[in-house]
Every structure is written in structure tokens, then in C-alpha cells.
Amino acid sequence: MIQLVGNDDVLLAQDRGELSQALEWYQKSLQIDEELSNRAGMASAYHQLGTIAQDRGELSQALEWYQ
């Protein structure tokens, strides 16, 4: 996953419940990773996006990200 901001910043945003901000950062990271064909980064971003969807109670969306 390409670091747009410090990983600690994103995790802190998640811990504070600022899920929309964390979601935006992970989506931007995913976009860059896809453009660079960075499969490891893409996998990490997909996982984090799934975690955020799960935290928001969007279980069907979380399942899509995890797959």
C-alpha cells in the first residue's frame, strides 16, 4: 500500500471513529496501487477497506472488499 499519509495517522483516524477520512485515504492508496500494479499494496488496501466497512456495519460491502 502506497503511503499517502502516515499509517499511524490512518489508524488513529479509524480509532477515533473518523471512518470517512480513513476510507478516503485507503481508496486513494488503492487507486495508486492499482495504477502501479502493486499487488501487495492492493491486498492491504482491500483488507483495510473491508475493515472500515465492517466497522460501519456494512457487512455485505465488507465481504466484497475481503474477496
N, C-alpha and C positions, 0 to 999 in steps of 0.2 A: 504494500500500500504506500503510495507516494505521500509524504508528509507535507500537507499544506499548512498545518499548524502543528504545534507540539502534540504528541499523542496524549500527554498528560492533560492538555487543555480540553481535548475532546472527551476524555474520560471524566474530567471534572464537570464538564457541561452535562454529561449523562447523569452523574451522581447528583447534580443539583436539580435534575428534572428538566433541563433545557434541551429536551429531546429534538425539538425542531432545529435548533442550531447544530446539534451533533449530526442529525440526519443530513442537513445541507452539506456539512464538511465531508461526510462519508460519500455522499453522492458525487461531489466534485472529485474526490480522490478516485472513486470508481471510474469516472469518465476518463481521467488521465491514465489510469492503469490500463483501461481498455485500449486507448489510443496507442499506448506503448507495448501492448501485448504482454503486460506484466501479470502473468497468471497467478503468482503467489500473492501479489497485491490485490488482485481482483478477488481471490478467495477470502482474504482478510476483510475486505470491504463488504462483500456479500454477508459474511458472518456478522459483522458489526451492524449492518442494516437490518438483518434478521433479529438481532438482539433488541434494537430500538423498536422495531415493530412489535415484538413480543412485550416489551415494557409498556407500550401504548395500548396493549390489549388487542392488537390487530393480528390475531393468530394465523389467519389464512395468508395474510401478507408475509408474516414471518416465515411460514412454511415455504412460500415461493422463494424468498431470499436464501433460505437454507438449502434449497435444492439446487 
